[in-house]
Amino acid sequence: MPSTTSSHGSEADPVDPRDAPSLLDLALRHRSWCSENGAVASNERLEFLGDAILGLVVTDHLYRTAADMSEGVLARHRSELVSAAALAEVARSVELGAALSLGKGEEATGGRDKTSILADGMEAVIGGVYLDGGIGAATTLVLHLLDARIDEVLYGG
């Protein structure tokens, strides 16, 4: 009797895994590329999820590590850490722009270095990591990527 919990590629699995993008592929797909390639799914849903995960992880970390700070100060620090500028800086440090799938127009206008595109891509990657590995993996990634920036915000200025 065939199992209903079989792995990808088996007869009981109605979805061919080659038809579905990996979470990483999806996270790197800007909507401009998608509209030029058959209206396939973009990274926008993962970006939405990643934004929430990023906010949760940073909020939790600040709450636990800065017990002497008021709510207002914590909120300002969180805002600085999750801003588009901060995320784009992190994306540049890991060369995320080079991995993004962009449409011809975005490519021609320097989209690989646009703050909004890089920040959105970073959020989408965080969303993908969360879906693939759970909150622990997402927390590890976020804190690793933002470690120096968190220290700077909390202790250096």
C-alpha positions in Angstrom: 0.0 0.0 0.0 1.5 3.4 -1.0 2.2 5.8 1.8 0.4 9.2 1.8 3.4 10.7 3.5 6.0 9.7 0.9 8.9 11.9 -0.1 9.1 14.1 -3.1 9.1 12.4 -6.5 7.1 9.3 -5.4 3.9 8.2 -7.1 1.8 9.3 -4.1 3.2 12.9 -4.3 1.0 14.8 -6.8 3.4 17.7 -7.1 6.6 17.4 -9.2 9.3 19.1 -7.1 10.9 20.4 -10.4 7.8 22.5 -10.9 8.0 24.3 -7.6 10.9 26.7 -6.9 13.0 26.2 -3.9 12.4 28.7 -1.1 15.8 30.3 -1.9 15.0 30.7 -5.6 11.6 32.2 -4.7 13.2 34.6 -2.1 15.5 35.9 -4.8 12.8 36.5 -7.5 12.0 40.2 -7.8 8.6 41.0 -9.3 10.2 42.6 -12.3 11.8 39.3 -13.3 8.5 37.4 -12.6 6.5 39.6 -14.9 9.0 39.0 -17.7 9.0 35.2 -17.1 5.4 34.1 -17.4 3.9 35.8 -14.4 5.5 33.3 -11.9 5.4 33.9 -8.2 7.7 36.6 -6.8 9.4 37.0 -3.4 6.7 39.4 -2.1 4.9 36.9 0.1 8.2 35.7 1.6 9.1 39.3 2.1 5.9 39.9 4.0 6.6 36.9 6.3 10.3 37.8 6.7 9.4 41.3 7.8 7.3 39.9 10.6 10.0 37.4 11.6 12.7 40.0 11.5 10.7 42.3 13.7 9.9 39.5 16.2 13.5 38.3 16.4 15.0 41.8 16.9 12.3 42.8 19.4 12.8 39.7 21.4 16.6 40.1 21.4 16.4 43.7 22.4 13.9 43.0 25.2 16.1 40.2 26.6 19.5 41.9 26.3 18.6 45.5 27.2 16.6 45.1 30.4 17.4 48.6 31.6 16.1 50.4 28.5 12.6 52.0 28.3 10.0 51.0 25.8 10.6 54.2 23.8 14.3 53.6 23.5 13.8 49.9 22.6 11.3 51.0 19.9 13.8 53.4 18.4 16.6 50.8 18.4 14.3 48.2 16.8 13.3 50.7 14.1 16.9 51.5 13.3 17.8 47.8 13.1 15.0 46.7 10.8 15.0 49.8 8.6 15.4 49.5 4.8 18.7 51.2 5.0 20.0 48.7 7.6 18.7 45.7 5.7 20.2 47.0 2.5 23.6 47.4 4.2 23.4 43.8 5.4 22.4 42.6 1.9 25.3 44.5 0.4 27.7 42.9 2.9 26.6 39.4 1.8 26.4 40.4 -1.9 22.7 39.5 -2.1 22.2 41.9 -5.1 24.4 39.6 -7.3 22.0 36.7 -6.6 18.7 38.4 -7.3 16.7 37.7 -10.3 15.7 41.1 -11.8 13.8 42.1 -14.8 15.6 44.0 -17.6 14.4 47.4 -16.5 15.6 47.0 -12.9 18.8 45.5 -14.2 19.4 48.5 -16.4 18.7 51.0 -13.7 21.0 49.6 -11.1 18.4 47.5 -9.2 21.1 45.2 -7.7 22.1 48.1 -5.5 18.8 49.7 -4.8 18.1 50.0 -1.1 14.4 49.0 -1.4 15.1 45.9 -3.6 18.0 44.7 -1.4 16.0 45.2 1.8 13.0 43.4 0.4 15.2 40.6 -0.8 16.8 40.3 2.6 13.3 40.0 4.2 12.3 37.4 1.7 15.4 35.3 2.5 14.6 35.5 6.2 11.0 34.4 5.4 12.4 31.5 3.4 14.8 30.4 6.2 11.9 30.6 8.7 9.7 28.3 6.5 12.5 25.9 5.9 14.1 25.8 9.4 11.7 27.3 11.8 12.1 30.2 14.2 15.4 28.9 15.6 17.1 29.0 12.2 15.6 32.4 11.4 16.8 33.7 14.8 20.3 32.4 14.2 20.4 34.0 10.7 19.0 37.4 11.8 21.3 37.7 14.9 24.3 36.6 12.8 23.6 39.2 10.1 22.8 42.0 12.5 25.2 41.2 15.3 27.7 44.1 14.7 24.8 46.5 14.0 23.0 45.5 17.2 26.2 46.0 19.3 26.7 49.5 17.6 23.1 50.5 18.3 23.1 49.2 21.9 26.6 50.1 23.0 28.4 52.2 20.5 26.3 55.2 19.5 
